[in-house]
């Protein structure tokens, strides 16, 4: 996870370059190996030795949870994280604090049509990139997933750096979408600047890497005249949001509340 050849049992995860995103990767990998860790445990026990002591005596295997595909409807529940983002956007719709942006320099001859087709395939594959958010009559936040044929992503031609900056700094409308923007600036005959901007309500720190990897894979396949090897995910984020809401309503919220209360009593 840290990309290092060796990590000592007493070396600090965060001292070696670990951060919150990498800690989530660590937790995910631990879960796949059968060990349950929480973000708090990683922050409080940032060495292999300390984590080993923390899980000592704990049952090593987890029951595997298979997320069901939710029934698709015009309005599906938002996750709790998305609900927080919606609330912050309602407070200040002009804020750009939760924009996730990245830029990539492309060198060599560029097939713009193939690049545009690669982003169109990306949006078809990932429902989050064609999702908008709306308040229901009861005040709950709902997400609406547009069909693959409804969502349109424009590859905006950028004339200069100022226009690229405006692409990043222009607020998103969470109720209208799209919540991803792509711009392309031609620097010279064989050098282009690709700019991608997404709102945090549909992406996170690891999303940009996925976008770049998948677009490049589709682009290379298009140049070879081949079909993309990437297929749509069987479970999308909207399925997770529906599962999360159902799980909390079925008693998980109370269990977490009771566990937090017990933990505070022990610390007191």
C-alpha positions in Angstrom: 0.0 0.0 0.0 2.9 2.4 0.8 4.9 1.3 -2.2 8.0 0.6 -0.1 10.2 -2.5 -0.3 10.2 -3.0 3.4 8.2 -1.8 6.4 9.3 -2.6 10.0 6.9 -3.8 12.6 7.4 -0.6 14.6 7.4 1.9 11.7 4.6 4.4 11.7 2.1 4.2 8.8 1.6 7.9 8.6 5.2 8.8 9.2 6.1 6.7 6.1 3.6 8.7 3.9 0.3 7.0 4.7 -2.8 9.3 4.6 -6.5 8.9 5.0 -7.0 7.5 1.5 -4.3 4.9 1.9 -5.7 4.0 5.4 -9.0 3.2 3.7 -7.1 0.9 1.2 -5.4 -0.7 4.2 -8.8 -1.3 5.9 -10.2 -2.7 2.6 -7.3 -5.1 2.2 -7.6 -6.2 5.8 -11.3 -6.9 5.2 -10.5 -9.0 2.1 -8.1 -11.0 4.2 -10.7 -11.6 6.9 -9.8 -9.0 9.5 -12.1 -6.2 10.6 -10.4 -2.8 11.2 -11.9 0.6 11.7 -10.4 4.0 10.7 -10.0 4.9 14.3 -7.9 1.8 15.0 -5.5 2.6 12.2 -5.1 6.1 13.5 -4.6 5.0 17.1 -2.4 2.0 16.3 -0.3 3.2 13.2 2.3 0.3 13.3 2.0 -3.3 12.4 2.9 -4.3 16.0 0.3 -2.1 17.5 -2.4 -3.2 15.1 -1.5 -6.8 15.8 -2.1 -6.2 19.5 -5.4 -4.4 18.8 -6.8 -7.4 16.9 -5.3 -10.1 19.2 -8.0 -12.4 20.3 -10.5 -11.1 17.8 -12.3 -13.5 15.5 -10.2 -13.4 12.3 -12.9 -14.1 9.8 -15.7 -11.9 8.7 -19.1 -12.8 7.4 -19.0 -11.7 3.7 -21.7 -9.2 2.9 -23.0 -9.3 -0.7 -24.6 -6.0 -1.7 -27.8 -6.6 -3.5 -28.7 -4.6 -6.6 -31.4 -2.2 -5.6 -34.5 -1.8 -7.6 -34.0 1.1 -10.0 -36.6 3.9 -9.7 -36.8 7.5 -10.7 -35.6 8.6 -7.3 -33.3 6.5 -5.1 -31.9 7.3 -1.6 -28.7 9.1 -1.3 -26.0 7.8 1.0 -25.3 9.6 4.3 -22.1 11.0 2.8 -24.0 12.3 -0.2 -26.6 13.8 2.1 -23.8 15.8 3.9 -22.5 17.1 0.6 -26.0 18.1 -0.5 -26.5 20.0 2.8 -23.2 21.9 2.3 -24.1 22.7 -1.3 -27.5 24.1 -0.1 -25.7 26.4 2.3 -23.4 27.7 -0.5 -24.3 26.7 -4.1 -21.4 28.8 -5.4 -18.7 27.0 -3.4 -16.0 25.1 -5.2 -14.5 23.7 -2.0 -15.6 20.2 -2.9 -14.4 20.1 -6.5 -12.0 17.3 -7.3 -9.8 18.3 -10.2 -6.8 16.8 -12.0 -4.8 17.7 -15.1 -2.8 15.5 -17.4 -0.3 16.4 -20.1 -0.7 14.3 -23.2 2.2 14.0 -25.5 2.2 12.8 -29.1 -0.5 12.8 -31.8 -3.9 12.9 -30.2 -7.1 11.4 -31.7 -9.7 13.7 -30.2 -12.7 11.7 -31.4 -11.3 8.5 -29.7 -10.7 10.5 -26.5 -14.2 11.8 -26.5 -15.6 8.3 -27.1 -13.5 7.1 -24.2 -15.1 9.6 -21.8 -18.5 8.7 -23.1 -17.8 5.0 -22.4 -16.6 6.0 -18.9 -19.9 7.8 -18.1 -22.0 4.9 -19.5 -20.0 2.5 -17.2 -20.3 4.5 -14.0 -23.7 5.6 -12.9 -22.4 8.1 -10.4 -21.1 10.3 -13.3 -24.7 10.6 -14.7 -26.4 11.1 -11.3 -28.2 14.2 -10.1 -29.6 15.0 -6.7 -33.0 16.4 -5.6 -35.0 17.1 -2.4 -38.1 15.0 -2.1 -41.4 16.4 -0.6 -40.5 14.9 2.8 -37.1 16.6 2.8 -35.0 13.5 2.1 -32.3 13.8 -0.5 -32.8 11.5 -3.5 -30.4 10.6 -6.3 -31.6 10.2 -9.9 -29.6 8.2 -12.3 -29.9 9.2 -15.9 -30.0 6.5 -18.5 -26.8 5.8 -20.5 -28.3 7.5 -23.6 -29.5 10.5 -21.7 -26.2 11.7 -20.1 -24.1 13.9 -22.3 -20.5 14.8 -21.5 -18.9 17.6 -23.4 -15.2 17.7 -24.2 -14.7 21.5 -23.9 -12.0 23.1 -26.0 -9.9 25.3 -23.8 -8.1 28.2 -25.4 -5.8 29.2 -22.6 -4.9 28.5 -18.9 -7.5 31.1 -17.7 -10.2 29.1 -19.4 -8.9 25.9 -17.8 -9.1 27.6 -14.4 -12.7 28.7 -15.1 -13.6 25.1 -15.9 -12.3 24.1 -12.4 -13.8 27.1 -10.5 -17.3 27.1 -12.0 -19.7 25.8 -9.4 -21.7 22.6 -10.2 -25.4 22.4 -10.0 -26.1 19.2 -8.2 -29.7 19.1 -9.3 -28.9 19.6 -13.0 -25.6 17.9 -13.7 -23.5 16.7 -15.2 -21.2 16.5 -12.2 -18.1 15.8 -14.3 -16.4 18.2 -16.7 -13.6 17.5 -19.2 -11.6 20.1 -21.0 -8.8 19.8 -23.5 -6.2 22.5 -24.3 -3.9 22.3 -27.3 -0.5 23.5 -26.3 1.2 22.6 -29.6 1.0 20.0 -32.3 2.0 17.1 -30.1 1.2 18.3 -26.6 -2.3 18.7 -25.0 -3.5 19.4 -21.5 -6.4 17.3 -20.3 -8.4 18.7 -17.4 -11.0 16.7 -15.5 -13.2 18.1 -12.7 -15.8 16.2 -10.6 -17.9 17.1 -7.6 -17.1 15.2 -4.4 -20.7 14.0 -4.1 -20.0 11.5 -6.9 -16.3 11.0 -6.4 -13.5 10.8 -3.9 -9.7 11.0 -3.7 -9.3 7.6 -5.5 -11.8 8.4 -8.3 -9.4 10.4 -10.4 -7.0 7.5 -10.7 -9.8 5.3 -11.9 -11.0 7.9 -14.4 -7.5 8.2 -15.9 -6.8 4.5 -16.0 -10.1 3.6 -17.6 -10.1 6.4 -20.1 -6.5 5.6 -21.2 -7.4 1.9 -21.5 -10.5 2.7 -23.7 -8.5 5.2 -25.7 -5.7 2.7 -26.5 -8.3 0.1 -27.4 -10.0 2.5 -29.8 -6.6 3.3 -31.5 -6.1 -0.4 -32.1 -9.6 -0.7 -33.5 -10.7 -3.0 -30.7 -13.6 -3.1 -28.4 -13.1 -2.0 -24.8 -12.3 -4.8 -22.4 -13.9 -2.9 -19.5 -17.4 -3.9 -18.5 -20.1 -2.1 -16.4 -19.9 -2.8 -12.7 -22.7 -5.2 -11.5 -23.0 -3.1 -8.3 -23.1 0.7 -8.5 -22.9 3.4 -5.8 -26.6 3.8 -5.8 -26.9 0.1 -4.7 -24.5 0.8 -1.8 -26.6 3.8 -0.8 -29.8 1.8 -0.7 -28.1 -1.0 1.2 -26.6 1.5 3.7 -30.0 3.1 4.4 -31.7 -0.3 4.8 -29.0 -1.6 7.1 -29.2 1.4 9.4 -33.0 1.2 9.6 -32.7 -2.5 10.5 -30.7 -1.8 13.7 -27.1 -1.0 12.7 -27.5 2.7 13.6 -28.5 1.7 17.2 -25.7 -0.8 17.4 -23.1 1.8 16.4 -24.6 4.3 18.9 -24.5 1.8 21.7 -20.9 0.8 20.8 -19.9 4.5 20.8 -21.5 5.0 24.2 -19.7 2.0 25.6 -16.4 3.2 24.2 -16.8 6.7 25.8 -17.6 5.1 29.2 -14.5 2.9 29.0 -12.4 6.0 28.2 -13.9 8.0 31.0 
